[in-house]
Amino acid sequence: MKTYMISIFVVAATVSSIQVNAYCSGIACPTGYAYNPFACSCLRIIRERKTWDEAKAYCEGAGEYLAVLDSVESINWYKNLRMTDPDWRNSWAWIGGKKTGGKWQWFGRDQKDILLGDWEQTQPGSTVDDYCIHTFDGGRASNGLIAENFKWDDVTCTSTPQAFVCEKF
């Protein structure tokens, strides 16, 4: 009679309420980028000041897009990055949202309606097209309110040039 030794391994895992995209495994971002596991993308902040259209052209010229934050997880990940990483703090920054045709849309890899937002309490304030989304720096907003937590604001797309966030897939 033969005797076999069987080894049994028990793996314990904690399931989180936050779901990371399972298709993202193996993605490595280039130096200077931050990895967003909820969008399978890499983001970088560009400190060079540009209008929204100039920022969009800059990102696209590099084979990237202005950042799209279209899920609760991506929004919270972005805000946490801006709050905790010194390289990402202290500047207003354009992201890929723009009001056109009377509605807010993302102009990232795909053009699509914005269905979820993280607006500052008095925003969006525009009633006309050609307004774009930027995120506050956590300091004081132009209307005097404290713009905490890097929430969204809408301003004319040609307003004061500012930093911006490019997204790479």
C-alpha positions in Angstrom: 0.0 0.0 0.0 1.3 3.4 -1.0 1.0 6.4 1.3 0.6 9.9 -0.2 1.3 13.1 1.7 -1.1 15.8 0.8 -0.4 19.4 1.7 -3.2 21.8 2.1 -2.6 25.5 2.1 -5.3 27.9 3.4 -5.2 31.4 2.0 -7.0 34.0 4.0 -8.1 37.2 2.2 -9.9 40.3 3.3 -12.4 41.6 0.7 -12.5 45.3 0.5 -15.6 47.3 -0.3 -13.5 49.1 -3.0 -13.2 47.2 -6.2 -10.0 47.6 -8.1 -10.3 46.8 -11.8 -9.1 43.2 -12.2 -7.9 43.9 -15.8 -5.2 46.3 -14.6 -2.7 43.8 -13.4 0.8 44.3 -14.7 0.5 48.0 -15.6 3.6 49.9 -14.7 3.6 53.7 -15.0 6.6 55.7 -16.3 8.5 57.8 -13.8 6.6 60.9 -12.8 3.2 59.3 -13.2 0.8 58.0 -10.6 -1.1 54.8 -11.1 -4.9 54.9 -10.9 -6.0 51.3 -10.3 -9.7 52.2 -10.8 -9.2 53.4 -14.4 -6.2 51.3 -15.4 -4.3 54.5 -16.2 -1.3 56.6 -15.3 -1.7 60.3 -14.5 0.8 63.1 -14.3 0.4 66.7 -13.3 2.0 69.3 -15.6 2.9 72.5 -13.8 3.3 74.5 -17.0 0.4 77.0 -17.1 -2.0 76.6 -20.1 -5.6 77.3 -20.9 -7.9 74.3 -21.1 -7.7 74.0 -24.9 -3.9 74.3 -24.8 -3.7 71.7 -22.0 -5.9 69.3 -24.0 -3.6 69.8 -27.1 -0.5 69.3 -25.0 -1.8 66.0 -23.5 -2.9 64.7 -26.9 0.4 65.7 -28.5 2.0 63.3 -26.0 -0.5 60.5 -26.8 -2.4 61.2 -23.6 -5.7 62.9 -22.6 -6.8 65.3 -20.0 -7.8 63.3 -17.0 -11.3 61.8 -16.7 -12.6 61.1 -13.1 -15.8 59.2 -13.9 -16.2 57.0 -10.8 -16.4 57.5 -7.1 -13.3 55.4 -6.7 -11.3 57.5 -9.2 -12.5 60.8 -7.7 -11.5 59.7 -4.2 -8.2 58.3 -5.4 -7.3 61.6 -7.2 -8.3 63.7 -4.1 -6.2 61.5 -1.8 -3.2 61.8 -4.2 -3.5 65.5 -4.3 -3.8 65.8 -0.5 -1.0 63.4 0.3 1.7 63.7 -2.4 3.6 67.0 -2.2 4.3 66.9 -6.0 0.5 67.1 -6.6 -0.4 69.9 -4.2 -0.7 73.6 -4.4 -2.1 74.3 -7.8 -5.4 74.4 -9.5 -5.5 71.9 -12.3 -7.5 71.4 -15.4 -9.1 68.0 -15.9 -11.0 66.8 -19.0 -14.5 68.1 -18.4 -16.2 70.8 -20.5 -19.7 72.2 -21.0 -20.7 72.0 -24.6 -24.1 71.8 -26.3 -25.7 72.6 -23.0 -24.3 69.6 -21.1 -21.2 68.6 -19.3 -19.0 66.1 -21.1 -15.6 64.4 -20.7 -13.1 64.9 -23.4 -10.7 62.1 -22.6 -10.1 58.9 -24.5 -13.8 59.0 -25.3 -16.2 61.9 -25.4 -19.1 61.1 -23.1 -21.5 62.8 -20.7 -20.5 63.5 -17.2 -22.8 61.5 -15.0 -21.1 61.8 -11.7 -19.3 64.9 -10.3 -17.5 66.2 -7.2 -18.4 69.8 -7.4 -17.6 72.5 -4.8 -20.8 73.4 -3.0 -21.8 76.4 -5.2 -20.8 74.7 -8.5 -21.3 74.3 -11.4 -22.1 77.9 -11.8 -22.1 78.4 -15.5 -25.2 78.8 -17.6 -23.4 78.9 -20.9 -21.1 76.6 -22.9 -17.3 76.8 -23.1 -16.8 76.4 -19.4 -14.3 73.8 -18.3 -13.6 71.9 -15.1 -10.5 72.4 -12.9 -9.9 71.1 -9.4 -9.1 73.5 -6.6 -5.8 73.3 -4.7 -7.3 73.2 -1.3 -6.8 76.9 -0.7 -9.3 79.8 -1.0 -11.6 79.9 -4.0 -12.2 83.1 -6.0 -15.6 83.5 -4.4 -14.0 83.5 -1.0 -15.0 80.0 0.1 -12.5 77.6 1.3 -12.1 75.2 -1.6 -11.3 72.1 0.5 -10.6 68.6 -0.8 -9.7 69.5 -4.3 -13.3 69.7 -5.5 -14.4 70.7 -9.0 -15.1 74.2 -10.2 -16.1 75.5 -13.6 -14.5 78.5 -15.2 -14.2 79.8 -18.7 -11.9 77.5 -20.7 -9.8 80.5 -21.7 -9.5 81.8 -18.1 -6.2 82.2 -16.3 -3.8 79.5 -17.6 -3.1 76.8 -14.9 -1.6 73.4 -14.3 -3.3 70.3 -15.7 -3.5 66.6 -15.4 -2.7 64.2 -18.3 -3.9 60.6 -18.4 -2.1 57.8 -20.2 -3.6 54.3 -20.9 
